[in-house]
Amino acid sequence: MKANVGPVDRLVRIILGLILLSLLFILDGTIKYIGLVGIVLLITAFIKFCPLYPIFKINTNKDAKM
């Protein structure tokens, strides 16, 4: 599992993940559970690997080569 998420991509994932998680506390009804997608973004940001990137041949990490 090579790192394929770069630093800017990580920052964006962390910010969006936190915003999405906050929807759990802001919204009412079942729509608030869309905020759980934020967990996926945070996990991929912290492990520096996105499982969808190799499928689409994307690599935002300049240090790693595919």
Jmol script that loads the backbone (N, CA, C; Angstrom):
load data "model"
ATOM      1  N   MET A   1       0.845  -1.165   0.000  1.00  0.00           N
ATOM      2  CA  MET A   1       0.000   0.000   0.000  1.00  0.00           C
ATOM      3  C   MET A   1       0.897   1.235   0.000  1.00  0.00           C
ATOM      4  N   LYS A   2       1.132   1.782  -1.162  1.00  0.00           N
ATOM      5  CA  LYS A   2       1.958   2.982  -1.278  1.00  0.00           C
ATOM      6  C   LYS A   2       1.096   4.226  -1.079  1.00  0.00           C
ATOM      7  N   ALA A   3       1.692   5.236  -0.497  1.00  0.00           N
ATOM      8  CA  ALA A   3       0.982   6.498  -0.287  1.00  0.00           C
ATOM      9  C   ALA A   3       0.685   7.133  -1.636  1.00  0.00           C
ATOM     10  N   ASN A   4      -0.573   7.469  -1.870  1.00  0.00           N
ATOM     11  CA  ASN A   4      -0.945   8.114  -3.123  1.00  0.00           C
ATOM     12  C   ASN A   4      -1.741   9.403  -2.901  1.00  0.00           C
ATOM     13  N   VAL A   5      -1.780   9.872  -1.664  1.00  0.00           N
ATOM     14  CA  VAL A   5      -2.477  11.114  -1.332  1.00  0.00           C
ATOM     15  C   VAL A   5      -1.438  12.145  -0.918  1.00  0.00           C
ATOM     16  N   GLY A   6      -1.368  13.236  -1.659  1.00  0.00           N
ATOM     17  CA  GLY A   6      -0.390  14.283  -1.395  1.00  0.00           C
ATOM     18  C   GLY A   6      -0.818  15.216  -0.272  1.00  0.00           C
ATOM     19  N   PRO A   7       0.053  16.146   0.099  1.00  0.00           N
ATOM     20  CA  PRO A   7      -0.228  17.028   1.250  1.00  0.00           C
ATOM     21  C   PRO A   7      -1.425  17.960   1.043  1.00  0.00           C
ATOM     22  N   VAL A   8      -1.578  18.509  -0.146  1.00  0.00           N
ATOM     23  CA  VAL A   8      -2.727  19.397  -0.391  1.00  0.00           C
ATOM     24  C   VAL A   8      -4.017  18.582  -0.383  1.00  0.00           C
ATOM     25  N   ASP A   9      -3.965  17.415  -1.007  1.00  0.00           N
ATOM     26  CA  ASP A   9      -5.108  16.513  -1.023  1.00  0.00           C
ATOM     27  C   ASP A   9      -5.492  16.103   0.394  1.00  0.00           C
ATOM     28  N   ARG A  10      -4.505  15.845   1.242  1.00  0.00           N
ATOM     29  CA  ARG A  10      -4.769  15.477   2.637  1.00  0.00           C
ATOM     30  C   ARG A  10      -5.471  16.605   3.373  1.00  0.00           C
ATOM     31  N   LEU A  11      -4.989  17.823   3.185  1.00  0.00           N
ATOM     32  CA  LEU A  11      -5.586  18.969   3.857  1.00  0.00           C
ATOM     33  C   LEU A  11      -7.045  19.150   3.444  1.00  0.00           C
ATOM     34  N   VAL A  12      -7.309  19.026   2.154  1.00  0.00           N
ATOM     35  CA  VAL A  12      -8.679  19.157   1.653  1.00  0.00           C
ATOM     36  C   VAL A  12      -9.561  18.053   2.226  1.00  0.00           C
ATOM     37  N   ARG A  13      -9.045  16.828   2.286  1.00  0.00           N
ATOM     38  CA  ARG A  13      -9.809  15.707   2.841  1.00  0.00           C
ATOM     39  C   ARG A  13     -10.113  15.919   4.319  1.00  0.00           C
ATOM     40  N   ILE A  14      -9.167  16.441   5.075  1.00  0.00           N
ATOM     41  CA  ILE A  14      -9.387  16.681   6.501  1.00  0.00           C
ATOM     42  C   ILE A  14     -10.447  17.756   6.704  1.00  0.00           C
ATOM     43  N   ILE A  15     -10.359  18.840   5.952  1.00  0.00           N
ATOM     44  CA  ILE A  15     -11.334  19.927   6.081  1.00  0.00           C
ATOM     45  C   ILE A  15     -12.729  19.453   5.690  1.00  0.00           C
ATOM     46  N   LEU A  16     -12.843  18.785   4.540  1.00  0.00           N
ATOM     47  CA  LEU A  16     -14.149  18.299   4.101  1.00  0.00           C
ATOM     48  C   LEU A  16     -14.688  17.217   5.035  1.00  0.00           C
ATOM     49  N   GLY A  17     -13.798  16.373   5.548  1.00  0.00           N
ATOM     50  CA  GLY A  17     -14.225  15.338   6.481  1.00  0.00           C
ATOM     51  C   GLY A  17     -14.810  15.926   7.750  1.00  0.00           C
ATOM     52  N   LEU A  18     -14.172  16.951   8.276  1.00  0.00           N
ATOM     53  CA  LEU A  18     -14.682  17.592   9.487  1.00  0.00           C
ATOM     54  C   LEU A  18     -15.999  18.314   9.229  1.00  0.00           C
ATOM     55  N   ILE A  19     -16.108  18.936   8.063  1.00  0.00           N
ATOM     56  CA  ILE A  19     -17.364  19.608   7.711  1.00  0.00           C
ATOM     57  C   ILE A  19     -18.496  18.591   7.596  1.00  0.00           C
ATOM     58  N   LEU A  20     -18.214  17.480   6.911  1.00  0.00           N
ATOM     59  CA  LEU A  20     -19.248  16.459   6.765  1.00  0.00           C
ATOM     60  C   LEU A  20     -19.631  15.834   8.105  1.00  0.00           C
ATOM     61  N   LEU A  21     -18.661  15.600   8.965  1.00  0.00           N
ATOM     62  CA  LEU A  21     -18.978  15.053  10.289  1.00  0.00           C
ATOM     63  C   LEU A  21     -19.823  16.018  11.119  1.00  0.00           C
ATOM     64  N   SER A  22     -19.625  17.297  10.924  1.00  0.00           N
ATOM     65  CA  SER A  22     -20.416  18.268  11.675  1.00  0.00           C
ATOM     66  C   SER A  22     -21.889  18.223  11.275  1.00  0.00           C
ATOM     67  N   LEU A  23     -22.186  17.694  10.081  1.00  0.00           N
ATOM     68  CA  LEU A  23     -23.581  17.577   9.652  1.00  0.00           C
ATOM     69  C   LEU A  23     -24.375  16.647  10.562  1.00  0.00           C
ATOM     70  N   LEU A  24     -23.697  15.719  11.217  1.00  0.00           N
ATOM     71  CA  LEU A  24     -24.385  14.827  12.154  1.00  0.00           C
ATOM     72  C   LEU A  24     -25.040  15.607  13.290  1.00  0.00           C
ATOM     73  N   PHE A  25     -24.455  16.726  13.653  1.00  0.00           N
ATOM     74  CA  PHE A  25     -24.958  17.505  14.770  1.00  0.00           C
ATOM     75  C   PHE A  25     -25.835  18.678  14.330  1.00  0.00           C
ATOM     76  N   ILE A  26     -25.719  19.062  13.065  1.00  0.00           N
ATOM     77  CA  ILE A  26     -26.454  20.226  12.576  1.00  0.00           C
ATOM     78  C   ILE A  26     -27.804  19.848  11.972  1.00  0.00           C
ATOM     79  N   LEU A  27     -27.825  18.815  11.140  1.00  0.00           N
ATOM     80  CA  LEU A  27     -29.043  18.443  10.432  1.00  0.00           C
ATOM     81  C   LEU A  27     -29.929  17.526  11.258  1.00  0.00           C
ATOM     82  N   ASP A  28     -31.202  17.497  10.879  1.00  0.00           N
ATOM     83  CA  ASP A  28     -32.164  16.607  11.532  1.00  0.00           C
ATOM     84  C   ASP A  28     -32.633  15.557  10.543  1.00  0.00           C
ATOM     85  N   GLY A  29     -33.182  14.488  11.055  1.00  0.00           N
ATOM     86  CA  GLY A  29     -33.711  13.430  10.205  1.00  0.00           C
ATOM     87  C   GLY A  29     -32.623  12.486   9.733  1.00  0.00           C
ATOM     88  N   THR A  30     -32.956  11.707   8.746  1.00  0.00           N
ATOM     89  CA  THR A  30     -32.018  10.700   8.248  1.00  0.00           C
ATOM     90  C   THR A  30     -30.952  11.292   7.336  1.00  0.00           C
ATOM     91  N   ILE A  31     -31.159  12.490   6.835  1.00  0.00           N
ATOM     92  CA  ILE A  31     -30.178  13.121   5.938  1.00  0.00           C
ATOM     93  C   ILE A  31     -28.871  13.403   6.672  1.00  0.00           C
ATOM     94  N   LYS A  32     -28.916  13.508   7.982  1.00  0.00           N
ATOM     95  CA  LYS A  32     -27.710  13.823   8.742  1.00  0.00           C
ATOM     96  C   LYS A  32     -26.667  12.720   8.646  1.00  0.00           C
ATOM     97  N   TYR A  33     -27.069  11.502   8.319  1.00  0.00           N
ATOM     98  CA  TYR A  33     -26.130  10.386   8.255  1.00  0.00           C
ATOM     99  C   TYR A  33     -25.221  10.438   7.029  1.00  0.00           C
ATOM    100  N   ILE A  34     -25.488  11.363   6.132  1.00  0.00           N
ATOM    101  CA  ILE A  34     -24.550  11.599   5.026  1.00  0.00           C
ATOM    102  C   ILE A  34     -23.228  12.102   5.593  1.00  0.00           C
ATOM    103  N   GLY A  35     -23.276  12.694   6.753  1.00  0.00           N
ATOM    104  CA  GLY A  35     -22.068  13.171   7.422  1.00  0.00           C
ATOM    105  C   GLY A  35     -21.081  12.074   7.763  1.00  0.00           C
ATOM    106  N   LEU A  36     -21.530  10.837   7.797  1.00  0.00           N
ATOM    107  CA  LEU A  36     -20.626   9.720   8.083  1.00  0.00           C
ATOM    108  C   LEU A  36     -19.603   9.500   6.973  1.00  0.00           C
ATOM    109  N   VAL A  37     -19.851  10.044   5.807  1.00  0.00           N
ATOM    110  CA  VAL A  37     -18.874   9.971   4.717  1.00  0.00           C
ATOM    111  C   VAL A  37     -17.594  10.692   5.127  1.00  0.00           C
ATOM    112  N   GLY A  38     -17.720  11.641   6.024  1.00  0.00           N
ATOM    113  CA  GLY A  38     -16.557  12.361   6.528  1.00  0.00           C
ATOM    114  C   GLY A  38     -15.545  11.448   7.193  1.00  0.00           C
ATOM    115  N   ILE A  39     -16.005  10.354   7.772  1.00  0.00           N
ATOM    116  CA  ILE A  39     -15.089   9.401   8.401  1.00  0.00           C
ATOM    117  C   ILE A  39     -14.171   8.786   7.354  1.00  0.00           C
ATOM    118  N   VAL A  40     -14.722   8.463   6.198  1.00  0.00           N
ATOM    119  CA  VAL A  40     -13.916   7.883   5.115  1.00  0.00           C
ATOM    120  C   VAL A  40     -12.847   8.870   4.667  1.00  0.00           C
ATOM    121  N   LEU A  41     -13.224  10.126   4.519  1.00  0.00           N
ATOM    122  CA  LEU A  41     -12.251  11.135   4.103  1.00  0.00           C
ATOM    123  C   LEU A  41     -11.145  11.302   5.134  1.00  0.00           C
ATOM    124  N   LEU A  42     -11.499  11.298   6.397  1.00  0.00           N
ATOM    125  CA  LEU A  42     -10.486  11.444   7.447  1.00  0.00           C
ATOM    126  C   LEU A  42      -9.553  10.230   7.499  1.00  0.00           C
ATOM    127  N   ILE A  43     -10.096   9.044   7.347  1.00  0.00           N
ATOM    128  CA  ILE A  43      -9.256   7.845   7.376  1.00  0.00           C
ATOM    129  C   ILE A  43      -8.278   7.844   6.211  1.00  0.00           C
ATOM    130  N   THR A  44      -8.765   8.148   5.012  1.00  0.00           N
ATOM    131  CA  THR A  44      -7.863   8.159   3.851  1.00  0.00           C
ATOM    132  C   THR A  44      -6.831   9.271   3.957  1.00  0.00           C
ATOM    133  N   ALA A  45      -7.169  10.360   4.623  1.00  0.00           N
ATOM    134  CA  ALA A  45      -6.195  11.439   4.808  1.00  0.00           C
ATOM    135  C   ALA A  45      -5.092  11.014   5.769  1.00  0.00           C
ATOM    136  N   PHE A  46      -5.458  10.318   6.829  1.00  0.00           N
ATOM    137  CA  PHE A  46      -4.461   9.958   7.839  1.00  0.00           C
ATOM    138  C   PHE A  46      -3.594   8.770   7.439  1.00  0.00           C
ATOM    139  N   ILE A  47      -4.125   7.852   6.633  1.00  0.00           N
ATOM    140  CA  ILE A  47      -3.289   6.730   6.188  1.00  0.00           C
ATOM    141  C   ILE A  47      -2.591   7.039   4.866  1.00  0.00           C
ATOM    142  N   LYS A  48      -2.900   8.182   4.277  1.00  0.00           N
ATOM    143  CA  LYS A  48      -2.279   8.664   3.035  1.00  0.00           C
ATOM    144  C   LYS A  48      -2.497   7.713   1.855  1.00  0.00           C
ATOM    145  N   PHE A  49      -3.602   7.015   1.860  1.00  0.00           N
ATOM    146  CA  PHE A  49      -3.900   6.093   0.774  1.00  0.00           C
ATOM    147  C   PHE A  49      -5.389   6.126   0.469  1.00  0.00           C
ATOM    148  N   CYS A  50      -5.718   6.295  -0.798  1.00  0.00           N
ATOM    149  CA  CYS A  50      -7.095   6.246  -1.254  1.00  0.00           C
ATOM    150  C   CYS A  50      -7.239   5.025  -2.161  1.00  0.00           C
ATOM    151  N   PRO A  51      -8.111   4.079  -1.826  1.00  0.00           N
ATOM    152  CA  PRO A  51      -8.232   2.867  -2.628  1.00  0.00           C
ATOM    153  C   PRO A  51      -8.807   3.100  -4.024  1.00  0.00           C
ATOM    154  N   LEU A  52      -9.460   4.219  -4.255  1.00  0.00           N
ATOM    155  CA  LEU A  52      -9.993   4.509  -5.587  1.00  0.00           C
ATOM    156  C   LEU A  52      -8.944   5.085  -6.535  1.00  0.00           C
ATOM    157  N   TYR A  53      -7.912   5.699  -6.000  1.00  0.00           N
ATOM    158  CA  TYR A  53      -6.895   6.317  -6.845  1.00  0.00           C
ATOM    159  C   TYR A  53      -6.183   5.332  -7.773  1.00  0.00           C
ATOM    160  N   PRO A  54      -5.768   4.152  -7.322  1.00  0.00           N
ATOM    161  CA  PRO A  54      -5.108   3.228  -8.259  1.00  0.00           C
ATOM    162  C   PRO A  54      -6.031   2.763  -9.397  1.00  0.00           C
ATOM    163  N   ILE A  55      -7.309   2.656  -9.117  1.00  0.00           N
ATOM    164  CA  ILE A  55      -8.258   2.236 -10.147  1.00  0.00           C
ATOM    165  C   ILE A  55      -8.292   3.250 -11.282  1.00  0.00           C
ATOM    166  N   PHE A  56      -8.277   4.531 -10.922  1.00  0.00           N
ATOM    167  CA  PHE A  56      -8.324   5.602 -11.920  1.00  0.00           C
ATOM    168  C   PHE A  56      -6.945   6.140 -12.279  1.00  0.00           C
ATOM    169  N   LYS A  57      -5.900   5.479 -11.777  1.00  0.00           N
ATOM    170  CA  LYS A  57      -4.507   5.855 -12.041  1.00  0.00           C
ATOM    171  C   LYS A  57      -4.220   7.308 -11.663  1.00  0.00           C
ATOM    172  N   ILE A  58      -4.637   7.670 -10.463  1.00  0.00           N
ATOM    173  CA  ILE A  58      -4.413   9.008  -9.913  1.00  0.00           C
ATOM    174  C   ILE A  58      -3.394   8.890  -8.790  1.00  0.00           C
ATOM    175  N   ASN A  59      -2.475   9.843  -8.734  1.00  0.00           N
ATOM    176  CA  ASN A  59      -1.501   9.904  -7.649  1.00  0.00           C
ATOM    177  C   ASN A  59      -1.181  11.363  -7.385  1.00  0.00           C
ATOM    178  N   THR A  60      -1.603  11.884  -6.228  1.00  0.00           N
ATOM    179  CA  THR A  60      -1.335  13.283  -5.896  1.00  0.00           C
ATOM    180  C   THR A  60      -0.103  13.431  -5.022  1.00  0.00           C
ATOM    181  N   ASN A  61       0.531  12.310  -4.688  1.00  0.00           N
ATOM    182  CA  ASN A  61       1.734  12.338  -3.870  1.00  0.00           C
ATOM    183  C   ASN A  61       2.941  12.423  -4.797  1.00  0.00           C
ATOM    184  N   LYS A  62       3.652  13.509  -4.747  1.00  0.00           N
ATOM    185  CA  LYS A  62       4.797  13.707  -5.642  1.00  0.00           C
ATOM    186  C   LYS A  62       6.010  12.854  -5.267  1.00  0.00           C
ATOM    187  N   ASP A  63       6.068  12.380  -4.006  1.00  0.00           N
ATOM    188  CA  ASP A  63       7.202  11.558  -3.565  1.00  0.00           C
ATOM    189  C   ASP A  63       7.110  10.128  -4.061  1.00  0.00           C
ATOM    190  N   ALA A  64       5.916   9.615  -4.216  1.00  0.00           N
ATOM    191  CA  ALA A  64       5.730   8.223  -4.634  1.00  0.00           C
ATOM    192  C   ALA A  64       5.554   8.136  -6.146  1.00  0.00           C
ATOM    193  N   LYS A  65       6.020   7.068  -6.725  1.00  0.00           N
ATOM    194  CA  LYS A  65       5.855   6.854  -8.153  1.00  0.00           C
ATOM    195  C   LYS A  65       5.054   5.581  -8.364  1.00  0.00           C
ATOM    196  N   MET A  66       4.212   5.596  -9.376  1.00  0.00           N
ATOM    197  CA  MET A  66       3.375   4.426  -9.646  1.00  0.00           C
ATOM    198  C   MET A  66       4.077   3.494 -10.589  1.00  0.00           C
TER     199      MET A  66
END
end "model"
wireframe off; spacefill off
backbone 0.3
color backbone group
